Amino acid sequence: MILSKLNRGAAALCLCLLFAAAMVAQEPGAKAIGDLGKPTFITFDVPGAGTGDGQGTLAVSVNAKAAISGFYTDPNNLYHGFVRAANGAITTFDVPGAGTGTYQGTFGGWINLEGTIAGTYYDACDMSHGFVRAADGTLTTFDVPGAGTGDTQGTYAADLNAEGAIAGYYLDGNNLYHGYVRARSGAIATFDIPGAGTGAYQGTIASSINAAGTIAGTYYDASNVGHGFVRAKDGTISTFDAPGAGTGGINEGTSEKSLNAEGTIAGFYSDANNLWHGFVRAADGTIATFDAPGAGTGAYQGTVAWSIDVGGTIAGLYLDANYFYHGFLRDSSGLAITSFEVPGAGTGTYQGTFVRSIDNSRAITGYYYDANTVSHGFLLTP
C-alpha cells in the first residue's frame, strides 16, 4: 500500500552523485544457514545517514554482481538514494525535482544485472514520481498518464527486469490504485484487475516483473481484502488466493511479494486473526504455505516471504511473539527453514533483521534495526 510520510524512501532537489567508501564491518557467520554454507555478514552505513531513531541506511535490492541499491535518511529526515558496488564503494544520488523537506526525497528501489535502478521520489508537494537511473548515473523521470497530483498521489515504481521494463502502480485523483508496465523505450501501458475495488485505496498494485514480462501483484476488492494476480506479457490475467487467507476485510487476504524467472511467486497472507503466513505459488498454480519456526502467533506477527531466487529459494522475515524481526531462508524443497540474525541487530520491539532481497547466487540484502532503532544495511554472502 501507499507509503506514509513517516516511512517514505529517499532523497532531494538536484542530481548529486557522491563517491564515498562504505563504513564496513565484517562478521563471519558461526553456523551454516540452510544451503548457504558458512555465510559472511557485511554491514554498512551510507556516509551522511542519520543516527537518530528511525533514521539510517535501508538496503532494498541486490543483483548477481553484488551491487546493492537502496536509500538512506539523513539527520533532517530527508531521503536520498544510493548504490553500493561489490567492492564497497557507495555512490549517493538525488533525483532532480525531488523535494527537500522532511520525509521528501528519493527512494532508491530495485537494481537489475546491468546496474539500472528503478525507484520513486517525492516532490515539494509530496506528490510521487517514478525514475530510472542507468548504471552511468543518467536519471530519467516519468509519470503514468492518469496519476493523481495530490499529496502522496502519483506514480510508484515497484520492480524492473533484466530488459529494463518497470512494473508498478499509480494512485489517481480519487486515491484508487492502478497497475502499469513501462517498457525500456518509455512506453507505458496501464491495467486494472477484474474484481478490483473502485473505492479509495482499493484497486491494483503491480509489484514484480520477470524477464519474460510476466507481472505479479496484489489487488484489493470492494471489501479491502487482498488477492494475488499474475498478468502475462500478452495481458492475460489470472487471480489467486492462498489457502487460509482471511476474507473479512482490511489487512486480510493474499499479498504477492516476489516473482522469479520460472513464474514462481513468493508472498504472504493474513488469516482471519491477522496472523501472517508465507506462501509459494508454482507457475502451474499450485500453492504451498509455510511458517518459519519461532514465528509469533499473535495479530500482525508471523511469516513474510519477501524474495525468491531462480531456483525457488526464498528469503524473508518473521516477527516473533515479542514483535522482534528475524531473517529466514527457506530452501527450494521446502524442507528446511533456517533463521538468522545480523550481528548488531537490536532485540527490542520492531528491532532486528529485515530481509528484502535474494539474488541468484544466494546473496541476501536488507537492513537491521539496532538497539536505538537506527537502521543499517547488510549483505549476507555464501
C-alpha positions as CSV (number, residue, x, y, z in Angstrom):
1,M,0.0,0.0,0.0
2,I,1.0,3.7,-0.1
3,L,3.9,4.8,1.9
4,S,3.2,7.3,4.7
5,K,5.2,10.4,5.2
6,L,7.0,8.7,8.1
7,N,8.0,5.7,6.0
8,R,9.0,7.0,2.7
9,G,12.1,6.3,0.8
10,A,14.8,8.6,-0.4
11,A,16.3,12.0,-1.5
12,A,16.5,15.6,-2.9
13,L,16.4,18.6,-5.1
14,C,19.3,18.1,-7.6
15,L,21.3,15.2,-9.0
16,C,24.3,14.9,-6.6
17,L,26.5,11.9,-7.2
18,L,28.9,11.5,-4.4
19,F,31.5,8.8,-4.4
20,A,32.4,7.5,-0.9
21,A,33.8,4.5,0.8
22,A,31.4,2.4,3.0
23,M,31.9,2.1,6.7
24,V,32.2,-1.7,6.7
25,A,32.2,-4.3,9.4
26,Q,32.7,-8.0,8.6
27,E,31.4,-10.7,10.9
28,P,31.9,-14.4,9.9
29,G,28.8,-16.4,10.4
30,A,29.3,-19.1,13.1
31,K,26.8,-21.6,11.8
32,A,25.6,-22.8,8.4
33,I,22.4,-21.2,7.2
34,G,20.4,-23.6,5.1
35,D,22.3,-24.3,1.9
36,L,24.3,-21.1,2.1
37,G,27.1,-22.9,3.9
38,K,29.0,-20.7,6.4
39,P,28.0,-17.2,5.5
40,T,29.7,-13.9,6.0
41,F,27.8,-10.8,7.0
42,I,28.9,-7.3,5.8
43,T,27.2,-4.4,7.4
44,F,27.4,-0.9,6.2
45,D,26.2,2.7,6.6
46,V,25.9,5.2,3.9
47,P,28.0,8.3,4.7
48,G,25.6,11.1,5.7
49,A,23.0,8.7,7.0
50,G,21.3,10.0,10.2
51,T,21.8,8.2,13.5
52,G,18.5,9.1,15.2
53,D,15.5,6.9,15.9
54,G,14.1,5.8,12.6
55,Q,17.0,7.2,10.6
56,G,19.8,5.3,8.8
57,T,20.5,3.1,5.9
58,L,18.0,0.8,4.2
59,A,19.3,-1.7,1.6
60,V,16.5,-2.8,-0.8
61,S,17.8,-4.9,-3.6
62,V,20.9,-6.9,-4.6
63,N,21.9,-8.1,-8.1
64,A,24.0,-11.1,-9.2
65,K,27.1,-8.8,-9.2
66,A,26.6,-8.0,-5.5
67,A,25.7,-4.4,-6.3
68,I,23.1,-3.1,-3.8
69,S,20.6,-0.3,-4.2
70,G,18.5,1.4,-1.5
71,F,18.0,4.7,0.3
72,Y,19.0,6.4,3.5
73,T,17.6,9.0,5.8
74,D,19.8,12.0,6.8
75,P,19.7,13.8,10.1
76,N,16.9,16.1,8.7
77,N,14.7,13.2,7.8
78,L,15.3,13.8,4.1
79,Y,15.7,10.7,1.9
80,H,18.5,10.0,-0.6
81,G,19.2,7.1,-3.0
82,F,22.4,5.1,-3.0
83,V,24.1,2.3,-4.9
84,R,26.8,0.2,-3.3
85,A,29.3,-1.6,-5.6
86,A,30.7,-5.1,-4.9
87,N,33.9,-3.5,-3.7
88,G,32.1,-1.5,-1.0
89,A,32.2,1.9,-2.8
90,I,29.0,3.9,-2.3
91,T,27.5,6.5,-4.6
92,T,24.6,8.5,-3.4
93,F,22.1,10.4,-5.6
94,D,19.1,12.7,-5.6
95,V,16.6,12.9,-8.4
96,P,16.2,16.4,-9.9
97,G,12.9,17.7,-8.8
98,A,12.8,15.7,-5.6
99,G,11.6,17.7,-2.6
100,T,14.0,18.8,0.2
101,G,11.5,18.9,3.1
102,T,11.0,16.5,5.9
103,Y,10.1,13.0,4.6
104,Q,10.6,14.0,1.0
105,G,13.3,13.0,-1.4
106,T,14.5,9.9,-3.4
107,F,13.7,6.3,-2.8
108,G,16.3,4.0,-4.5
109,G,14.5,0.8,-5.4
110,W,15.3,-2.3,-7.4
111,I,18.5,-2.9,-9.3
112,N,19.0,-5.3,-12.3
113,L,22.1,-7.1,-13.5
114,E,23.3,-4.2,-15.7
115,G,23.0,-1.8,-12.7
116,T,19.9,0.1,-13.7
117,I,17.8,1.2,-10.7
118,A,14.1,1.9,-10.7
119,G,12.6,4.0,-7.8
120,T,10.3,6.7,-6.6
121,Y,10.7,10.3,-5.5
122,Y,8.5,12.8,-3.7
123,D,8.5,16.4,-4.8
124,A,8.0,19.5,-2.7
125,C,4.2,19.0,-2.8
126,D,4.5,15.4,-1.6
127,M,3.5,14.0,-5.0
128,S,5.2,10.8,-6.1
129,H,7.0,10.2,-9.4
130,G,8.9,7.3,-10.9
131,F,12.5,7.4,-12.0
132,V,15.1,5.2,-13.8
133,R,18.8,5.6,-13.0
134,A,21.2,4.0,-15.5
135,A,24.5,2.4,-14.4
136,D,26.3,5.5,-15.7
137,G,24.2,7.7,-13.4
138,T,21.9,9.1,-16.0
139,L,18.5,9.8,-14.5
140,T,15.1,9.7,-16.3
141,T,11.9,10.6,-14.5
142,F,8.3,9.6,-15.5
143,D,4.7,9.9,-14.6
144,V,1.9,7.5,-15.6
145,P,-0.9,9.2,-17.5
146,G,-3.9,9.5,-15.2
147,A,-1.8,9.6,-12.0
148,G,-3.1,12.0,-9.4
149,T,-1.4,15.2,-8.4
150,G,-2.4,15.4,-4.7
151,D,-0.5,14.6,-1.5
152,T,1.1,11.1,-1.9
153,Q,-0.8,10.5,-5.2
154,G,1.2,9.9,-8.3
155,T,3.5,7.2,-9.7
156,Y,5.3,4.4,-7.8
157,A,8.0,2.2,-9.4
158,A,8.0,-1.3,-7.8
159,D,10.3,-3.5,-9.8
160,L,12.3,-3.8,-13.0
161,N,13.5,-6.8,-15.0
162,A,16.7,-7.6,-16.9
163,E,15.3,-5.9,-20.0
164,G,14.7,-2.6,-18.2
165,A,10.9,-2.9,-18.1
166,I,9.4,-1.5,-14.9
167,A,6.2,-2.7,-13.2
168,G,4.5,-0.5,-10.6
169,Y,1.3,1.3,-9.7
170,Y,-0.2,4.7,-9.6
171,L,-2.7,6.4,-7.3
172,D,-5.2,8.6,-9.2
173,G,-7.0,11.7,-8.1
174,N,-9.6,9.6,-6.3
175,N,-7.0,7.6,-4.4
176,L,-7.6,4.5,-6.4
177,Y,-4.7,2.2,-7.4
178,H,-4.0,1.1,-11.0
179,G,-1.2,-1.1,-12.3
180,Y,1.2,-0.2,-15.1
181,V,4.2,-1.5,-17.1
182,R,6.8,0.8,-18.6
183,A,8.9,-0.5,-21.4
184,R,12.6,0.4,-21.7
185,S,11.6,2.7,-24.5
186,G,9.4,4.7,-22.1
187,A,6.0,3.4,-23.5
188,I,3.6,2.9,-20.6
189,A,0.5,0.5,-20.5
190,T,-1.9,0.6,-17.6
191,F,-4.2,-2.1,-16.4
192,D,-6.8,-3.0,-13.7
193,I,-7.5,-6.5,-12.5
194,P,-11.2,-7.6,-12.9
195,G,-12.7,-7.7,-9.4
196,A,-10.6,-4.9,-8.0
197,G,-12.5,-2.4,-5.9
198,T,-13.1,1.1,-7.0
199,G,-13.0,2.9,-3.7
200,A,-10.2,4.9,-2.0
201,Y,-7.0,2.8,-1.5
202,Q,-8.6,-0.1,-3.4
203,G,-7.5,-1.3,-6.9
204,T,-4.5,-2.9,-8.5
205,I,-0.9,-2.8,-7.3
206,A,1.7,-4.4,-9.6
207,S,4.8,-5.3,-7.6
208,S,7.0,-7.7,-9.6
209,I,8.1,-8.3,-13.2
210,N,10.4,-11.1,-14.6
211,A,12.5,-11.3,-17.7
212,A,9.6,-12.7,-19.7
213,G,7.5,-9.7,-18.9
214,T,5.1,-11.5,-16.6
215,I,3.8,-9.2,-13.8
216,A,2.6,-10.3,-10.4
217,G,1.0,-8.2,-7.7
218,T,-2.0,-7.7,-5.4
219,Y,-5.4,-6.2,-5.9
220,Y,-7.8,-5.0,-3.2
221,D,-11.5,-5.7,-3.7
222,A,-14.5,-3.7,-2.6
223,S,-14.2,-5.1,1.0
224,N,-10.4,-4.2,1.1
225,V,-9.4,-7.8,1.0
226,G,-6.1,-8.6,-0.8
227,H,-5.8,-11.1,-3.6
228,G,-2.9,-12.2,-5.8
229,F,-2.7,-11.9,-9.5
230,V,-0.5,-12.8,-12.4
231,R,-0.5,-10.9,-15.7
232,A,1.2,-12.5,-18.7
233,K,3.0,-10.3,-21.2
234,D,0.1,-10.6,-23.6
235,G,-2.3,-9.2,-21.0
236,T,-3.9,-12.5,-19.9
237,I,-4.7,-12.3,-16.2
238,S,-5.0,-15.0,-13.5
239,T,-6.0,-14.4,-9.9
240,F,-5.4,-16.5,-6.8
241,D,-5.9,-16.7,-3.1
242,A,-3.6,-18.5,-0.7
243,P,-5.4,-21.3,1.2
244,G,-6.4,-20.0,4.6
245,A,-6.3,-16.3,3.7
246,G,-8.8,-14.1,5.6
247,T,-11.8,-12.7,3.8
248,G,-13.1,-10.4,6.5
249,G,-11.8,-7.0,5.2
250,I,-8.9,-4.6,5.5
251,N,-5.5,-6.2,6.3
252,E,-6.7,-9.7,5.5
253,G,-6.0,-11.7,2.3
254,T,-3.1,-12.5,0.0
255,S,-0.1,-10.3,-0.8
256,E,2.4,-11.1,-3.6
257,K,6.0,-10.0,-2.9
258,S,8.3,-11.6,-5.5
259,L,8.3,-13.4,-8.9
260,N,11.2,-15.3,-10.3
261,A,12.1,-16.2,-13.9
262,E,10.2,-19.5,-13.8
263,G,7.0,-17.8,-12.8
264,T,7.1,-18.9,-9.2
265,I,5.7,-16.4,-6.7
266,A,6.5,-15.9,-3.1
267,G,4.5,-13.8,-0.7
268,F,2.4,-13.9,2.5
269,Y,-1.2,-14.0,3.5
270,S,-3.0,-12.7,6.6
271,D,-5.6,-15.0,8.1
272,A,-8.8,-14.2,9.9
273,N,-6.8,-13.4,13.0
274,N,-4.4,-11.1,11.2
275,L,-1.6,-13.6,11.6
276,W,0.9,-13.8,8.7
277,H,1.9,-16.9,6.9
278,G,4.3,-17.4,3.9
279,F,3.3,-19.0,0.6
280,V,4.9,-20.1,-2.6
281,R,2.9,-20.5,-5.8
282,A,4.3,-22.5,-8.7
283,A,3.8,-21.4,-12.3
284,D,1.1,-24.1,-12.6
285,G,-0.9,-22.5,-9.8
286,T,-0.1,-25.0,-7.0
287,I,0.3,-23.2,-3.7
288,A,2.2,-24.3,-0.6
289,T,2.0,-22.4,2.7
290,F,4.6,-22.3,5.5
291,D,5.5,-20.8,8.8
292,A,9.0,-20.1,9.9
293,P,9.9,-21.9,13.2
294,G,9.8,-19.3,16.0
295,A,7.3,-17.0,14.3
296,G,4.7,-15.5,16.7
297,T,1.1,-16.4,16.6
298,G,-0.5,-13.1,17.6
299,A,-2.1,-10.4,15.4
300,Y,0.4,-8.9,12.9
301,Q,3.1,-11.5,13.8
302,G,4.2,-14.4,11.7
303,T,6.0,-15.1,8.4
304,V,6.6,-12.9,5.4
305,A,8.2,-14.4,2.3
306,W,9.8,-11.4,0.6
307,S,12.1,-12.5,-2.2
308,I,12.6,-15.7,-4.3
309,D,15.6,-16.7,-6.5
310,V,15.5,-18.5,-9.8
311,G,15.9,-21.9,-8.1
312,G,13.0,-21.3,-5.7
313,T,15.0,-20.5,-2.6
314,I,13.0,-17.9,-0.5
315,A,14.4,-15.2,1.8
316,G,12.1,-13.3,4.2
317,L,11.5,-12.3,7.7
318,Y,9.2,-13.2,10.6
319,L,8.0,-11.4,13.7
320,D,8.2,-13.4,16.9
321,A,5.9,-13.2,20.0
322,N,7.7,-10.1,21.1
323,Y,7.4,-8.3,17.7
324,F,11.1,-8.8,17.1
325,Y,12.3,-9.3,13.4
326,H,14.3,-12.3,12.3
327,G,15.6,-13.2,8.9
328,F,15.0,-16.6,7.4
329,L,16.0,-18.7,4.4
330,R,13.7,-21.5,3.0
331,D,15.3,-24.0,0.7
332,S,13.7,-24.8,-2.7
333,S,12.5,-28.2,-1.4
334,G,10.6,-26.5,1.4
335,L,12.1,-29.0,3.9
336,A,14.5,-26.6,5.6
337,I,13.8,-23.1,7.0
338,T,16.6,-21.6,8.9
339,S,16.6,-18.2,10.8
340,F,19.4,-15.8,11.1
341,E,20.3,-12.5,12.8
342,V,22.6,-9.8,11.6
343,P,25.4,-9.1,14.2
344,G,24.5,-5.8,16.0
345,A,20.7,-6.1,15.5
346,G,18.7,-4.9,18.4
347,T,16.4,-7.2,20.4
348,G,13.6,-4.8,21.3
349,T,10.1,-4.4,19.8
350,Y,10.3,-3.8,16.0
351,Q,14.1,-4.1,16.0
352,G,16.1,-7.0,14.5
353,T,16.8,-8.2,10.9
354,F,14.6,-7.1,8.0
355,V,15.3,-9.1,4.8
356,R,14.5,-7.5,1.4
357,S,16.2,-9.3,-1.5
358,I,18.0,-12.5,-2.5
359,D,19.9,-12.8,-5.8
360,N,20.5,-15.9,-7.9
361,S,23.9,-16.5,-6.2
362,R,22.1,-16.7,-2.8
363,A,23.4,-13.4,-1.6
364,I,20.9,-11.7,0.6
365,T,20.5,-8.0,1.4
366,G,18.3,-5.9,3.7
367,Y,18.7,-3.9,6.8
368,Y,18.7,-4.3,10.6
369,Y,17.5,-2.1,13.4
370,D,19.9,-1.7,16.3
371,A,19.1,-1.1,20.0
372,N,18.4,2.6,19.2
373,T,16.1,1.7,16.2
374,V,18.7,3.1,13.8
375,S,18.8,1.1,10.5
376,H,21.9,-0.2,8.9
377,G,22.4,-2.1,5.6
378,F,23.7,-5.7,5.4
379,L,24.9,-8.2,2.8
380,L,24.9,-11.9,3.6
381,T,27.1,-13.9,1.2
382,P,27.5,-17.7,1.0
